[in-house]
Amino acid sequence: MLFDQITIIDSCRLTEEGIQEIATFSRQPLLRYYDVPTSDEETLARIGQSDCVLVSWQTPVSADVIATAPSLKYIGMCCSLYSEAAANVDIAKARELGIRVLGVRDYGDEGVVEYIFAQLIHLFKGYGSYQWKPQPVELGGKSIGIVGLGTLGKMVARTALHFGMEVYYFGRTRQPEVEREGIHYLPLHELLSTCDAVTTHLPKHTILLDEQAFLVKKPNSILINTSLGPTFDVQACFSWLQNDPTSFGIFDSDGIGAHYQPFSNLNNVLLYPRSAGFTEESKVRLTQKVIANLTSL
């Protein structure tokens, strides 16, 4: 399908080669913005007369924006789309107006898995400034709990099995097929009180771990989050780490969000100032999936 005008309305983290290919889907020269609009009005101004826009997870595309954009036919989400409720685009309004919305999935998972186990190995062995136990320990025989067993959660679980870890999961539904692999289901609070390390993989801005969750969490344990936004009550997590210096938090810039600075003052928090899943390879995969969506129209 050929569009009259394609606009990339924020920094979508696509490859330059991919952007050149995307431009071939537009009759007019492709318009491109490199920062995030700060209001609906600015978003709408960037869309203008475009009938196709590409947007990252950082820019909300509200019902008002969608209803007001005069020519819009397609919104390409250059980010993960797991559910309408978690999307930064008002998909229901778009559907009501006959505007197609397509997102992508599973483009940054490999980098996240590598990050999680790199951090655990460093922490368990004491390779850097932090050490979990008084002496270096191995991953084998330690327990890890995975909250959210989607594609990424399964990748983490299977990697943990290769290291000889005891692997548990919590999710909205039981998954008998993965349980046959030796990945065991536990209710959330039992998982938190049992596992040496817990890693959360939830939709954007889904807060599941409340104050009670941290009251039952195993002492001298680890919490990892690389989801888009904290998956926990921020104050409860901060207090837990502050009150138990033998426990550790491992967060990338996505997982800690706007709370990077206060958590950086804690001596038992390992922070990564970038998105764990954003690698050169993930950028290529994202671009390929965005182009595949355009091709499918």
C-alpha positions in Angstrom: 0.0 0.0 0.0 1.3 3.5 -0.9 0.5 6.4 1.4 0.3 10.0 0.5 2.4 11.1 3.5 4.2 9.1 6.2 5.4 10.9 9.3 7.7 9.5 12.0 6.4 11.6 14.9 9.1 10.9 17.5 12.4 9.0 17.8 11.4 5.5 16.8 14.8 3.9 17.1 14.8 2.5 13.5 17.8 1.9 11.4 18.7 4.5 8.7 18.5 1.8 6.0 15.1 0.9 7.2 13.9 4.5 7.2 15.0 4.8 3.6 12.9 1.7 2.8 9.9 3.1 4.7 10.2 6.3 2.6 9.3 4.2 -0.5 5.8 3.6 0.9 5.2 7.4 0.8 4.3 9.5 -2.2 5.5 12.7 -0.5 9.0 12.9 1.1 8.9 11.2 4.5 8.7 13.6 7.5 10.7 12.8 10.6 11.0 14.1 14.1 13.7 13.2 16.5 12.2 14.1 19.9 9.0 13.3 21.9 6.1 15.8 21.6 5.1 17.3 24.9 1.4 17.7 24.3 -1.5 16.4 22.3 -1.4 19.7 20.4 2.2 19.1 19.4 1.5 15.5 18.4 -1.5 16.6 16.2 0.6 19.3 14.6 3.3 16.8 13.7 0.7 14.4 12.2 -0.8 17.3 10.1 -2.3 15.8 6.9 -0.4 12.5 7.2 -2.3 9.4 6.4 0.4 7.2 8.0 2.3 7.8 11.2 4.9 5.8 13.0 5.3 6.3 16.8 7.3 4.8 19.6 6.0 3.9 23.1 7.1 7.3 24.4 4.3 9.3 22.7 0.7 9.0 23.8 -1.7 9.1 20.8 -5.0 9.9 22.5 -8.6 9.5 21.3 -8.7 13.3 20.8 -5.6 13.2 18.6 -6.9 10.3 16.6 -10.4 11.9 16.2 -8.9 15.2 15.1 -6.3 14.0 12.6 -8.1 14.6 9.3 -6.4 12.1 7.0 -5.1 9.4 9.3 -5.5 5.8 8.0 -2.7 3.9 9.7 -0.7 4.1 12.9 2.4 2.0 13.1 3.6 1.4 16.6 7.4 1.0 16.7 7.2 -0.8 20.0 5.7 -3.8 21.7 1.9 -4.2 21.5 0.7 -6.7 24.1 -2.8 -5.4 24.9 -5.0 -2.5 24.1 -5.1 -1.5 27.7 -1.3 -1.1 27.9 -0.9 0.6 24.5 0.1 4.3 24.2 -2.3 4.5 21.2 -6.1 4.6 21.8 -6.7 1.6 19.7 -10.4 1.5 20.4 -10.9 5.0 19.0 -8.8 4.1 16.0 -10.9 1.0 15.3 -14.1 3.1 15.7 -12.9 5.4 13.0 -11.6 2.7 10.7 -7.9 3.5 11.3 -5.6 0.5 11.3 -3.1 0.1 14.2 -0.3 -2.5 14.2 2.4 -3.0 16.7 5.3 -5.4 17.0 6.5 -7.9 19.6 9.6 -9.7 20.7 12.3 -7.6 19.2 14.4 -6.8 22.2 14.1 -10.0 24.2 17.6 -11.4 23.6 19.3 -8.4 25.0 17.2 -8.5 28.1 17.9 -12.1 28.8 21.7 -11.5 28.4 21.4 -8.5 30.7 19.6 -10.4 33.5 22.1 -13.2 33.6 25.1 -11.0 33.2 24.0 -9.0 36.2 23.2 -12.1 38.2 26.6 -13.7 37.5 28.4 -10.5 38.4 26.4 -10.2 41.6 26.7 -13.9 42.6 30.5 -14.0 41.8 31.3 -10.5 43.1 33.0 -9.5 39.8 32.1 -5.8 40.3 31.4 -3.6 43.2 28.6 -5.8 44.6 28.5 -9.3 46.0 25.3 -11.1 47.0 26.8 -13.5 49.6 30.0 -13.3 51.7 31.7 -15.7 49.3 31.2 -16.2 45.5 28.3 -18.6 44.7 27.1 -20.3 41.6 23.7 -19.9 39.9 23.1 -23.7 40.0 20.8 -24.7 42.8 19.5 -21.2 43.4 15.9 -20.4 42.8 14.5 -17.8 40.4 10.9 -16.7 40.1 9.5 -15.2 36.9 6.4 -13.0 37.1 4.9 -12.9 33.7 5.6 -15.9 31.5 5.2 -14.6 28.0 7.8 -15.0 25.3 10.5 -13.2 27.2 9.6 -14.8 30.5 9.9 -18.3 28.9 13.4 -17.3 27.5 14.5 -16.3 30.9 13.1 -19.5 32.4 14.8 -21.8 29.9 18.1 -20.0 30.3 17.9 -20.4 34.0 17.3 -24.1 33.6 20.5 -24.4 31.6 22.3 -22.9 34.6 20.8 -25.5 36.8 18.6 -23.1 38.7 15.2 -24.0 40.3 12.7 -22.1 38.2 9.3 -21.0 39.3 6.7 -18.7 37.7 3.5 -16.8 38.4 1.1 -15.7 35.7 -2.6 -15.1 35.1 -3.0 -18.6 33.8 -1.2 -21.9 34.4 0.9 -23.2 31.5 1.1 -27.0 31.6 3.4 -27.2 28.6 6.1 -25.2 30.3 5.5 -27.0 33.6 6.5 -30.2 31.8 9.9 -28.6 31.2 10.5 -28.3 34.9 9.2 -24.7 35.3 7.0 -24.8 38.4 4.0 -22.6 39.1 3.6 -20.8 42.5 1.1 -18.3 43.7 2.6 -14.8 43.8 3.3 -14.4 47.5 4.6 -17.9 47.8 7.0 -17.3 44.9 8.2 -14.0 46.5 8.8 -15.7 49.8 10.6 -18.7 48.2 12.8 -17.5 45.4 16.4 -16.1 45.7 15.8 -13.9 42.7 12.5 -12.6 41.2 12.3 -11.0 37.7 9.1 -9.3 36.5 8.0 -9.2 32.8 4.7 -7.3 32.7 2.9 -5.0 30.3 3.9 -1.3 30.3 3.1 0.5 33.6 1.6 -2.6 35.3 2.2 -2.4 39.0 1.7 -5.8 40.6 4.0 -5.8 43.7 2.4 -3.8 46.4 3.5 -3.1 50.0 2.3 -6.5 51.2 4.4 -8.2 48.5 7.6 -6.7 49.9 6.5 -7.7 53.5 6.5 -11.4 52.4 9.5 -11.2 50.1 12.4 -13.5 51.1 15.2 -11.8 53.0 18.6 -11.5 51.3 16.9 -11.9 47.9 17.0 -10.1 44.5 14.4 -8.2 42.5 14.9 -7.6 38.8 12.7 -5.4 36.5 13.3 -4.6 32.9 9.6 -3.9 32.0 8.5 -0.5 30.7 8.0 1.2 34.0 8.2 -0.1 37.6 6.1 -3.2 38.3 6.2 -2.4 42.0 5.0 0.2 44.4 8.1 2.5 44.3 8.1 3.5 47.9 7.5 0.0 49.2 10.4 -1.3 47.0 12.7 1.6 48.2 11.9 0.8 51.8 12.5 -2.9 51.3 15.9 -2.3 49.9 16.7 0.4 52.5 15.7 -1.9 55.4 17.4 -5.1 54.1 20.9 -4.2 52.8 21.5 -7.9 52.1 18.8 -7.8 49.3 19.5 -6.3 45.9 17.6 -4.5 43.1 18.6 -4.8 39.5 16.9 -2.3 37.2 17.6 -0.9 33.7 16.4 2.6 32.7 13.1 1.2 31.6 12.5 -0.8 34.7 13.2 2.1 37.1 11.8 4.9 35.0 11.7 8.4 36.5 13.0 7.0 39.9 16.6 6.5 38.8 18.1 9.2 41.0 16.7 8.2 44.4 17.5 4.5 43.9 21.0 5.3 42.8 21.7 6.5 46.3 21.2 3.0 47.7 24.2 0.8 48.0 22.4 -2.4 47.1 20.9 -1.4 43.7 22.5 -2.2 40.4 21.3 0.4 37.8 21.9 0.4 34.1 21.3 3.8 32.5 20.0 2.3 29.2 17.3 0.0 28.0 18.6 -3.6 28.5 16.8 -4.7 25.3 18.0 -1.9 23.1 21.0 -3.2 21.1 22.0 -2.9 17.5 20.5 -6.2 16.7 17.2 -5.3 18.4 17.1 -2.1 16.3 17.3 -4.2 13.2 14.6 -6.6 14.3 12.3 -3.7 15.3 12.8 -2.1 11.9 12.2 -5.3 10.0 8.9 -5.9 11.9 7.7 -2.3 11.3 8.4 -2.7 7.6 6.7 -6.1 7.6 3.6 -4.4 9.0 3.6 -1.8 6.3 4.0 -4.5 3.7 1.0 -6.4 5.0 -1.4 -3.5 4.5 
